[in-house]
Amino acid sequence: MFESGDSPRVFGLPPGVDFPRALVEGLLARHADQPPEALARVRLIVNTKRMARRIRDLFDQGPALLLPQISLVTDLGEGWDLGQIPDPVPSLRRRLELVQLITALLDRQPDLAPRSAIFDLADSLAALMDEMHGEGVSPDVIDDLDVTDQSGHWARIKSFLGIVRHYFDAGFDQPDVETRQRRVIQRRIEQWQIDPPRHPIIIAGSTGSRGATQLLMQAVARLPQGAVILPGFDFDMPDHVWTSLENAMLSEDHPQYRFHRFAVGAGIATSDIRPWGGDAPANPNRNAIVSLALRPAPVTDQWLRDGPKLFDIPGALEKVTLLEAPSTRHEALAIAMRLRHAANEGKTAALITPDRMLTRQVTAALDRWSILPDDSAGEPLHLSPPGRLLRHVADLFRHRLTAEALLTLLKHPLTHRGGDRGDHLRLTRELELHLRRHGPPYPTAASLRLWAEGRKDKMVTRWVDWLCACFTDRDDSGTISLATRIEAHITLAEKIAQGSNGEGSGTLWQKDAGQEAQRAISELSAEADVGGSLNAADYASLFHKILAAREVRNPIEPHPNILIWGTLEARVQGADLLILAGLNEGSWPEAPKPDPWLNRTLRHQAGLLLPERRIGLSAHDFQQAVAAPEVWLTRSVRSDDAETVVSRWLNRMQNLLSGLPDQGGVAALEDMRSRGRDWLQRVAQLEEPGYVPSAKRPAPCPPVAARPTQLSVTEIKRLIRDPYAIYARHILGLRRLDPLMKQPDALLRGTVLHEVLECFVRETCDDPARCTKALLLEKAVTILAENVPWAEARALWLSRLERVADWFIEHEIGRQVLATPTAFEAKGKAGMPDLGFTLTAKADRLDLDRYGTLHIYDYKTGQPPTKKEQKAFDKQLLLEAAIAEREGFGDMGPTKVARAVFIGLGSTPTEVEAPLEDEPPARVWAEFHALISAYMDPSKGYIARRAPRNSDDQGDYDQLARFGEWDITDMADLTDMDE
């Protein structure tokens, strides 16, 4: 197949060439004059299963012929006699072993690291071990590093490395995957040196980024009929640029650095790397532009020298679009619109980005056109329905059961799938309403059985027994073996999925996600013997990490031409349009993960990979993808909370083009942006409301008999400002659902403050000498402890009261001089017999002076209403004064009112008197009578948001009124409810 020679045989294919297709065409061309069996003798070694499938598909397109042997680099040990190399230990088993070793180390030296970091340390230590095995670095090399600063950090690192030293012993017979792979490669190379194969062996598609793989590639290149074919090799780079890549500390992030390193190891110059075939990239001029833009820094002098030599820049970038969206949402919408356009044209389009959040946004946007993209990454297992259920069940063992956790599991789509799912959902709804209204926030078996008592539902007893058996009394803080943890976890999960009267495990293990979850649990169970003992919290963390490392494909048939790929897959398959999205620093390229073990310098000294290696691989993926026939480059100018930084590769391209106005670079860049702006304008048009549903401002007119006959004084403000809220609350009988967990909200704060002040005033009204700040704060501490279980809220509310305490006491002494506190939380009411209506009130505090006149006080935790607001809207105190003078509060009887005062205890304490002189009780009552009379008119509607205090005020019933589909300037739609 190949001409004989002593020089290593290395070929390359430039970026923008369909690598698998060019590889197959080159093989066929070299065997055109060969007998049919010659191609079958070729052993083709590729780096991914997807590459192998694509090559096989291309051969299957015909004509019929004998196929080469296609295998993966990771399958190198299969089918060859490699001596006594044991099978690799599963990676999960190795990590569980490390967890035990790290736990034992922390037991001896607890100051090394917190115990909460055990699993993260095990993962990062396992990754370091894999890298050391793959690169052939022993612990002795780490020990011999030149560390001038003998800090405590370095001592801690050596302590951790000390516990894994035995994994590197020559006689260790339980190798991990990387260790075995390197041993297999070394053994294979030894055999080839003794007896080199005469049939062709080709390694294709690998960049040699790993040390063991690079050794294999160098050995294959030296075989008599061996060859290496490099993907995305930059034939446009001159020799002086290749030689500048010598220093890894400066060049590791360059897209071509791995090829230079491989060539040096193989003993050849990069100029010796020949094209595999005559395949030309989609646009050679664009490849030259990208090659120049991505040269190692500093490059400004090379841009000035070589930039003017570039050809036809506008033509090279004619099919490149640069979209700079104002937000990730706009970026996702623009991409979705372009993918939809490609689908309509019958073209193949692929979105390439490492940003999984962006791909999910694009998928959601495509759903409006019923397009489901073929996402090669699938869905993380821990986000699938079985994964979520299993994680929630694991949390039952480590947390006290809350109403929220209980309802989350009861509403899960896989819960109670064994039978009577409908009855289960009905009882779940009834239980939720009970828990929201009455609690408790932490359900127990006793509270659940109390709820079930007296209910006539035949299923409820059995259902509550199932609840108690599954969900209550599960808090477990002990330490037991991993195998026991797994058994208890899965048994409970199956019982929850089964239901109160079902069998088996419901649908928990069905479909792709369920089967993948079951495989994950089977693997964990198989390795449980080395997992030791864990508490519930550690087990839940471990289980979450195991599920998060797996993915499951969506079983629904996706669109065949709309694809979402990872960055590696761009070299495997061809597409008419590639969209390179998320081109911001931190996304593409991703920020290097912090290394808790070695810094860059020590890694370089030890012969390990630098953190920039991943950036270099991403750069190589970018260089290949941007060479496609049609390309979109997209980014968002802002993320959710800040401005973004443009990706370094895109930034270099923009800077290079901006410096070449005479060659058309500036115009080409502007054209790229202009095409992007055109699509952003389409996004804006898509976002325009267009046709607005014909919702009208509601003003229902229910029958008079259905209208409320009693309201409290605090509701009159709502009747004036938002009558629709009164209609929804009192006529429809709707009320906002209470939260599952009680929160320290404004209502609770007001209730607690009223109780504090009432207790304080009661104790000091007969003894003014006790009216002190110390007593007030003492009462506050006691009542807060009894009523507010949140320590932060207690401290915050106590500090606020302390700030206004001096002001309150000073004014309280004056109030008690004027009158004597007589009643607290006093109830009163006044009727309108002619209308059949009653107004009720509860006064915070009533004082009587020596003339027998009444002083009404109302405490406010916020800003009290002004006198102007009281005259127009907030008539609480004015109406309380009217009730006092007409019928009285409690046992007082009708009493003349001297004054009515709001006591504001907000950030700026103040007193605001009701304008009784301007609005005497008799006039207020007459106006109120007229108001109620108006609402007794059958044609009077309860209009929504009649007079809101602010335009952005939010009401409990705005959604019911469909506010947002109409404006407060719209006319009311008077709907006769009798019709």
N, C-alpha and C positions, 0 to 999 in steps of 0.2 A: 504493500500500500504506500509506504514511504520509501524514499531513497535513503540508502544507508549513509551514515555519517557519524562523526564523533561528537559533534555539537548537540547539546540538548535541543529537542524539537518543540518549539513553542509558537503557537499561532494566536491571533487575536481577531476579534470582530469589533468594529467601531460602534460607538453609541448610535442609537437610532436604527440599527439593523435588527430585524426579527431573529433573535439568536437561535431558537430551536429550528426554525425553518432554514436558516442559512447553514446550520450544522448538518441537517439532513441532506440538503442539496449538495453540500461539499462531500459528504460521504458517498452519495450516489454518483457524483461526478468522478471521484477517484476510483470507483468500482465499475465504471461504465464498460471497460474492456476486460473485466475480470469474470471468472466463472461465478455462478450464483452462490456457491457455498463460501466464496471469499468474504462476502459481507457478514455472513453468519459467524465467521471466526472473530470478528471485531468485538472486543469487550468495551462497552461505553459506560463510563462511570460519571454520574451526574450528582448534583448536590441536593436536590429536592425531589420529592415524589411528584410534585406538580410539573417539574421539568420533564421527568420520565414519562408522565401521562401525555404531555403535549407532543413529545417526540414520537411516542407510539401512535398517537392520533394522526400525525403527519404521514407516517409510514402507511397507516391503514387507508389513507386516501388513494393509494395505488401508485403505480401498478403492483400486482402481486409479486412478492419476492421473499427470500429468506431474510429475516431480520437480525440485526446485531443483538448481542447480549447486553441488556440495559440493566444496570444496577446502581445503587446509591453508595456514596462514600461510606456511610454508616454500616452498609452491608458487606464491607470488605472481607470480613472474616468468614462469611458463609461460603461453603463449597470448596474451601481450601484447607489443607492440613496445616494447622498452625501450632501443633504441639499442645502442651498442657496449659492453655490460657483459659482460665475458668470464665464462666458467664458473668456478666456484670451484675452487681447488686442493684436492686431498684433504687432510684433516687430518693423515694419517700423513706425507705428503710434507712438510708444513710443519714437523712435529715433527722429522723427520730433518734438515731444513735447519737448524733451531735447534740440534740436537745438534752439527752441524759448526761453527756459529758459536760456540757456547759452548766447544767443544773448542779452537778456535783462540784464543779469549780467554784460556782457562786456560793455554794454552801460553805466552802472553805474560805473563800475570799469575797465576802458580800460587797465590798467596796469597789469591785471591778466594774460592775454594771447593775442596773436595776433588774429585778426579776421579770418585770413586764416586757423586757427586751429580749427574752430568751429565744423566742421563735424568729425574730428578726435577725438576731446574731447567728442562729443556726443556718438561716438561709444565706446570709452574706458570707459566713465562713465556708459553707458548702460551695458557693460560687468561687471563692478564692481557691479552694482545694481543686475544683475542676480546672481552673485556669492554670494552676501550678502543674497539675498532671499533664494538661494539654500542651503547655509550653516547655515541659521538661525541667521545671525548677524545683529543687528539693528544699526542705526546711533549712538545711545547712547553708544554702545560699542566702536565705533570709537572715540567718544568724550572723553571717559574715558581712552584712551591709555596713557601710560607713555611716554611722549615726553619731554625729558629734554631740548632739543634744540628748544625753541620756535622761530623758524625761520620764515621768511616771506613765505617760501615754505609751511610750515604746515598751516599757516593762509590762504593761497590761497586754499589749499585743503579743508579746512573747509568751505570756502565760496562756493565752488562748491557743496559739500555735503549738505550744507544748503538748496539749491534750490530743492533738490530731497527728502527731509525728509518726505514730505507728502505722498510719494509713500509707505512708510513703516507703515502708520497709520493703526490701526486695522480695522477701519471702511471704509477704502479705497476700493471701489467696482469696480475698474478697474485694476485687477491684470495683471501682465505680465505673460509669459509662466512659468518661474521658480517659481514665487510666487504661481501661481495656482497649479503647480505640487506639491509643498511642502504642501499646504493646503489640497489637495486631499489625499496625502499620510498620513498626520496626521489624517484626518477624517476617513480614511479607517482603520488605526491602532486603533483608538478609538472604532470603531464599532466591530473590531475583538476582542478587550479586553472584550466587553460586550457579544458578541455572536460569538465565534470563529467558523469558518467553519469546517465541518467534511470531506469535500472532499479534495483531495490533491491539494495543490498550490505549484508550483515550480518556483523559479527564476533561470534562467540558462544563463550563458554567460557574466554576468556583473561583473566588478571588484570592484564596489562600490566606484569609485573615487569621486563621488559627494555626498555631505552630505545627501540630501533628499533620494537618491537611497539607500544609506547605511542604513538609518533608515528603509526603506521598507524591505531590505534584512534581517536585524536583527529581524524585527517583523515576517516575513514569517518563518524564521528559528525556531521561538518559537511556531508556530501554531501546533495543534495536528497532522495534516497531512501536515505540511509545510516542505519545504527543499530548500536549496540554493546549486547550483552546480557551483563551481568556475572554470574558464578556466585557463589553464596553471599554475596550482598550483605546486610548487616545493617541491615534497616529499623528495628530496635529501638533503635539508637544515637541519642541526641538530638544536636541541632546543636552544643551546647557541647563534646561529646566529639569530634565530627568536627573542630572547629576546634583542638582540643588536639593534633592529629596533625601540626601544621605542622613541628615540628623532627624531622628524620630521625634525628638522633643519639639522640633519646629514644624515637622511635615506630616505628622501622624493623621491630621485631619484633612489631608489632601485626598481627593477621590482616587488618584492613581498611585498613592504611596505603596499600597500592598503589591502592586505589580513590580514596582522598582525593587522592593525588598525581595520578592520572589526571584527576579532576574539575577540579583546579586547572589542569592543563595544557590541558584542554579549555575552560576559561573558564566553568565552571558550578559551582553549589554542589551538594553531595551531596543536598540536599533536592530538586533538580531531577531526580534519578534516579527513574524511575517503575517500578512493577511491570510485568513483561512480560505477565502474565496474572492470572487469579484463583486461581492455584494456591496453596494454603496448605501450610505445612510440616506434618510429621507431628504435631508438638506445639509450637504457638506459645509456650506458657508455658515449655517447656524452652529454646527459643531465647532467650527473654528472660533466663532465669537465666544461660545461657552468655555472652550478650552482656555482662551486668553483670559477671560474674566475670573476663572477659578485657579489661576496660577498661584503658587505659594507667595505669601506676603514677605517682604514688601515688593509690590509689583508695579508701582506707578511708572518707573523708568521703562519697564517692558511695555506697558500700555502705550506710552508715548512713542516708543520705537516701532512696535509691531501693530498697533492699532490702525495706523493709516494703510497697512497692507491688507486689511480685511476687504473682502469683495461683497458687493451687493447686499449691504446690511438691510435695507428696506425689504428686499425680496426674501432674505433669509428669515426675517421675522414677520412676514406677511400673515402667516397662520398661527401667530402667537398672540394671545389675548392676556392682558394684565388687568385683573380686577382687584381694586382696592376698596373693599366694602367698609362702610362706617361701623359695622358691628358683625359679630359672628352670625347673628340671625339673618342679616341681609346677605352675607356671604353664602350661607346654606341655601337660602331661597334662590339666589342667582344660579348656583350650581344645579339645584333641582330643576330649574327652568331649562337650563342648557341640556341636562340629561333627558328631560322630556322631549325637547326638540330633536335630539339625536334619535330617540326611540321612534318618533314620528317619521323621521327620515330613513329609518331602517339601518342606521349606522351603529357600530359597536363603540360604546363610550365607557371609559373606566375612570373612577375617582380614586386617586392615590393620595393617602395622607396617613400619618401615624396618629392623628388626633381622633380618637374614637368618639369623643363627644360631638365633634363636627359631623362625623359619618352618621351618628344617630339623628342629628338635626336634619341632615339631608334626607335620610330615610323617612322621617316624619313628614317632611315637606312633600316628598314624592307621593305620599299616601293620598293626598287630595286628588291625584290623577290616577289612583289605583295602580301605581307602578311599585313593585317590590324589587329592589335591586338584589343582585346576587352578591351577597357579602361573604367574601372568602373567610373572614375571621369568625363569622357566626356570632353567637351571643355568649357572654361569660356565663358559666354554669351557675354561679352564685346569684345571678340576676334572673334566672329562669324560674318558673313556678315551683318545681321540686326543690331547687336550691334555696329559694326564699323560705319555703315551708320548713325545710330542715334546719336552716339557720335560726328561724324563730323558735323552733322546738328546742334547739340547743340552749338558747337564752333562758328558757323556762327554768333550767337547773341552776342558773347563776344569779337570777334577779328575783326579787319578790314580785309576785304576780300583780300587775296593774290592770285597770280596766282597759287601757289602751292596748296592752299586749294581748289580753284575752280576746278582744274584739278583732284585732288584727288577724289572729289565727282563725277565729270563727268565720270571718268573711273570706278567708283565702279560698281560691277556686278549687283547691284539691282537698279541702276539709270536708268530712262527712260525705264522701262520694260513694260510700257503700250502699246507701239507700235513703229514701225520704229526704233528699236534698232540699226540696221545697219547704217542708215543715221545719227543717233545720234553719233555713234562712228566715222564716217567719218568726221563730222563737228568738233567733239572734237579734232581729229588729226590736222585738218587744223588750228583750233584756237590755239592749243598748239604751232605749228610751228610759228605762228604769234607772240604769246606772247614771245617765246624764242628769236626771231630775233628783234622784235620791241617793246616789252613790251606793256603796262606799268606793273611794278611789282605788282601794286595794281589796278586791273581792276575795272572800274566803268561802269554804264549804258551807259554813253556817249561814252566811248572808245569801248565798245562792239558793240554799234550801228554803230559807225564809221567804224569798221572792216567789218560789214555786208553790208555797203553801196556799191552799184554797183555790187554786186555779183548776178549772174544769177540763182543761186540755188533757186528753188521754196520754199524749206523748211526753208531756212536760216532765213527769217524774223520772222516766227512763233517761230522758235527755239531760236533766240536771245531774243524775247519778253519773252519767258519762262525763259531764263537765268536771265534776268533783274528782273523778278518778284520773282524768287527764291533766287538769290544769292547776289544781290547788295543792298546797303542801309540797311544792317541788323545789323550793329553795335549798340548795345543797352546797355547803361550803367545805365539805370534807375532801380528802384526797383518796382516790381509788384508782385501780388499774385502768389502763386505756381500753383494754378489751371489755371490761365491765361497763365503762362509759359508753362505748359504741353500742353494746347490746341494749342498755337502758334507753339510749337516744333513739335508736331505730325502732325498738318496740313501741315507744311512746308515739313516734311519728306515724307508724302504721296504724296505731289505735285511733289517732286523731283523724287520719285519712279515711279510716274504715267507717267511723260514725257510731251512733248509739245503737243501731240495730243492723249494721252491715257485717260483712265478712271479709277476710283477707286484708288487703292494704288499699282498698279503693282503687284509684287510678294513679297512685303515687309513683309507681315504677313503670308506667306506660309511656309510650312515644319516645322520641329520641332523647329528650332532656331527662326523663325518668330513668331510661336505661343507662345514660351516661352517669347520672348520680349514683345509680346502683353499682356501676363499675368502680367509681371512686370510693365508695364505702367498702366494697369487697377488697380493694387494694389496701385500704387503711386497716381493715380487719386482719388481712394476711400478714401485715407487718406489726401488729399490735404488741407482739411479744417483746419488742425492743423499745416500746414506747414508755415503759415505766408507769408511774402513778401520776395522775393529774387532778387538779381541782377543776371545778365546773368552768371557771373563767378561762383557765388555760386551755381546756378542751375546746371551748367554743371558739377561741382565737385560732387554734390549730385547725379546726374543722373549716372555718371560714377561709383560711389560706389555701387549704387543699382544694376547695371548690373554686376559689377565684383563679386558680392556675389552669382550670379546664374550660373548654368552650364546647358549645353544641350548635349545630347548624339548624336553621329554621326549616321545619319539614314542609312548609308551603313552597310550591313551585315558583321560583323567582323569574323575573324578566330575563330572557336569554342574552340580550344585548346591552343591558345596563348593569355595570359591574362595580364593585368596591373592592379594591386590592390593597394589600399592604405594600410597603415600599419595595420589598424583595421581589414581588411578583411581576413588576413591570418588565423585567428582563426575560420572563418566561413566556408571556403571551403578547400578541399584537392587538392593537385596537386602533380604530379610525381617529378617536379623540381621547387624549389623556388630560385629565384635570388634576393638576398638582395643587392641593389645597392646604390651607393652614401654614403658609410660608412665613412664619414668625419665629423668632428666637424663643426657645423653650418648647416649641411644638415641632418644628421641622427646621433645623435639627433640635432634637430633644436635649435638654440640659443634662450633662453628665451626672449620674447619681453619685452622691457623696460616698467616698470609700472610707469605712471606719478603720482600715488596716494600714494601708500604705499610701503615701503621697506620690505625686508624679515622678519625682526624682528617684525615690527608692524603687518604684516599679521599674523605671528604666534601668537602674543599676542591676536589679534582679533578673531582668530579661522578661518581665511580664508586660502585658498589654497596657498601653496608656489609656486614660479616660477618653482621649480624643479618638480612639479607634472607632467607636460607634458613630462619631460625627463624620469621620472619613468614609465609613460605609454608607451613611446616609447621603453624603456628598456624591458618592459614586452612583447611588440609586437615582439621585436628582439629575446627574449628568446624562444618564441613559434615558430617563423619562422625558427630559426636556428636548430630546432630539427626535421625538415622535413626529409624525406628519403634521398633526394639528394638536396644539397644546394650549391649555389654559393655566395661567399662574394666578392663584388667588390668595388673598390674605385679608384679615380684618384690621382696620386701623385702631380699633379699641376692643378690648375684651370687656368682661362684665364690670370691671372696676377700675381699669386704668388703660392708658395708651400702650400699644404693643410696639415691639421693636422688630423691624423687617428682618427676615432671614438673611444671613450673611451672604448666601449665594445670589439671591435676588438683588440684594443691595449692591453687590459687585457688578452684576450685569447692568443695573441702572446707572451706576457711576461710570462704567466703561462707555456705555452708549451716550451718556451726557457729555463725555469728553471728545466725542467724534462728530461734531456738527457738520464738518465738510464731507464726511462719508455718509451722511444721512442718518447717523445714530440718534440724534435728538428727535428728528422727525419720526423715525421708526418707533422710538419709545413713546412718543405722543400718540401715534396711531394705535399702539398696543393698549394704552390707557383709554383711548377714545372708544375702542371696541368694548372694553370693560364697562365704561360709563353707559354705553348704550344698553347693556344688560341690566345695570343698576336702575336705569330709567324704567325698564320693563318691570323690575321688582317694585318700584314705586307705584306703577300703574296697577300691578296686582294687589298692592296693599290699599289702594284707594277704596273707600267704602262702596262707590258705585251705587248699585241699587240698595237702598236702605229699607228693611222690612217696614210695613205700614203700621207699626205699633203707635198707638196714640196715648197721649197723657191720660191715665185713667182717673175717673171720678165716679165710681160706682154709686148708684142710688138705691140702696136696699129698702125694703118695706119698712114703714115706721115701726111696726111691731117687732122687727128684728134689731132695731137700733138700741144702743146701750141706754139704760135707765139710771146708771150710776157711774160716776167717774170720781177720781181723787183729784185734789188740787194740783198735784204734780203732773197730771196728764193733760191739764188744760193747755199748757204750753205746746204740747204735741198736737192737740186738736187744732190750735191756731196755726202752727207752722207746717204740720204734715198730717192733715186729717186722714189720709189713706192709712197711716199707721194705726189709728184708732179703729178704723174699719177692719183691718187685718187682725188686730189683736182681739177686739171685743165682739165682732160680728162673725168673722171666719174662725175665730178661736185658735189662731196661729200664734206661736211664740218661738223665739229663737232658741235653738237647742243649747243646753248648757254644755260646757266643755267636759270631756271625760275626767280630766284632772283639774281640780279647783286651782285657780290661779290667784295671785295677790293683785287683784285688779282694783280699779277705782271704787267699785261698789263695796268691796270688802274693806278697803281703807276707810271709806266714809262710815260704815257700820261700826268699825272698831273705834274710830275717833269719837263718834257720838257716845259710845259706851264709856270711854275714858273720861270725857268731859262731864257726863251725867254723874258718874261715881264721884268725881272730884268736887263738883258743885254741891252734891248732896251732903258730903262730909264737911264742907267749909261754910255752908250758908248759916249755920248756927254758931260757928266759931270762926270769925274772919281772920283770927291770928294764924289759923292753920292754912290759910290760902297762900301756899308757898310753891316755889318751883320744884323743890325736892319732893313734896307730896304728889304733885302732878306727874312727875316723871316716874315715881314709884308706882302709881296707879297704872301708868302706861306700860311699864315693864310687865306687870302682872297680867294685864288684859291681853297684851300682845302675845305673851307666852301661851295663854289659853286658847287663843283664836287664830294665830298666824303661825303655821308650822314651818315657814320658810325663814331661815336665819338671816338671809340677805335682806328680805323685805322687812323683817323686824328691826334690823339695825338702821335701814334707810328711813323707815317711818318714824322711828324714835328720834333720829337726828333731826328730821324735819319739825317734829313737835318741839324739840328742845330749842330750835331756832326761834320759834314764835312764842315760847312759854312765857317769857318776861312780859311781852306785849299783852298776851291774853290775861295774865294775872293782874297786871296794872288796870286793865279795862274791866276785869271781872269785879274788882273791889268797887269800882265806880258803879257798876250795874247793881251790885247788892246794896249800895247806899240808896239808890233810887227805888228799888223794889226787892221783894223777897221771893226767891225761887219757890214755886208752889207745886208745879206739876211737870212731869217729864214724859215724853212720848204720849201725850194726851190725845185721845181720839175725839173727834167732833164731826158733826154732819148737819146739813141744812137742806130742806126739801123744797121742791116747787110743785105743790099739789096739782096746779092746773096743767102741768106738763108731765106729771108722773115721774119726775127726775129728782135724784138725790146727789148732792155733792158731799164728799167725805174728805177728811183731813186727819193728819197725825202731826201735831206740833212738837218740835224737838223740845221746847222748853217754854213754860209760861210763868211769868213773875207777876205778883200783885203788889201795887204800891199802897201807901197809907190812905189814899183816896178811893181805893177799891177799883182802880182802873188796871187794865191788863197790859203787860209788856210781852210781846211775842218775839222769840228768838229762833233762828234757824242756822245751824252750823253748816258751813261749806268748806270742803277740803281744797277747792279750786277758787277761781275768781268769781265773786258774787255778781249777779246781774246788776247793771246800772239802773238808775231811776228811769231813764228813758226806755230801757228794755222792759222794765216792770210795767210801765204804762201800756206798752203795746203788746207784749208777748208773755213775759214771765210773771204771771199774776198770782203766784203761789201765796206770798204773804198778804197781798191785798184781799184775796179770797178767804184766807184764814181769818183775817180781821172781820170780814163780812159774816163768816160763820159764827165767830165769837159774839158779835153784837146781835145776831138774829136768834141763834139757838144755844150757843155756848159749847164749851168743851167739857166733857166728862160730867161731873156733878156741879159745875160752876153755874150753869144757867147763863142767860144772856148777860154779857159784861161789856162795858165801854172799853175801847182799846185806846191806850195812850200812845203807843208806838209799836212798830214791828220792824225788826232789824235782822239783816243777814250778817253773820259773823264769819268773815272769810279768813281761813287759816292756811292760805297758800304761801307761795314764796314771799309775797308782800302782804302781810296781814292788814285787814281793814274791816271797817264796819260800814254797811250801806243800809240806810233806812228806807223803808217803803214810803212812797210819796202819798201818805194818808191825807195831807192837806189838799193836794191837787186831785186825788182820787179817793174821796171818802167812801166808806163801806157801802152806803146806800146806793151811790152812783155805780160802784163796781158791781153790786148785785144786780142792778137794773140792766147794765150792759151784758152781764153774764146771762141773765134771763133771755135777753134778745138773741144772744149767741146760740143757746140751746134751742130756743124756739125756731131759729133758722134751720137747725139740723133735724127738727121734727117735721119739716116740710118734705113731702115725698120727692119733690123735684130737686132737693139740695143734695149735691154729690160730695163724697169724701175725696177731694182732689189730692193727688200725690204731690208732695213737696210744694205746698202752697207758698210758703215764705221761709225758706231755709236761712239760717243765720249766715252761713258761708256757702259759696257755690260748691265747695268740695266736701261739705258735710255728708256723712254716710249714715244711712238709716238701716234698721234691721230688715225692712221690707222693700228696699230698693230693687232687689233682684225680682221679687214678685211683681212689682210695678213695671219691670222692664225699663228701668231708668237707664239712659244711655242710648236707647233707640228713639227717644224723644227728648226735647229740650224744655227747660223751665219756662221758656217764652211761648211754648206751644199752647194752643187752646185746649181746654179740658174736654174729654170725651165723656159726656154724661150718659151713663149706661143704666137704663131702668132694669133693676134686678127682678121685677115682676114679670118681665117678658120671657 
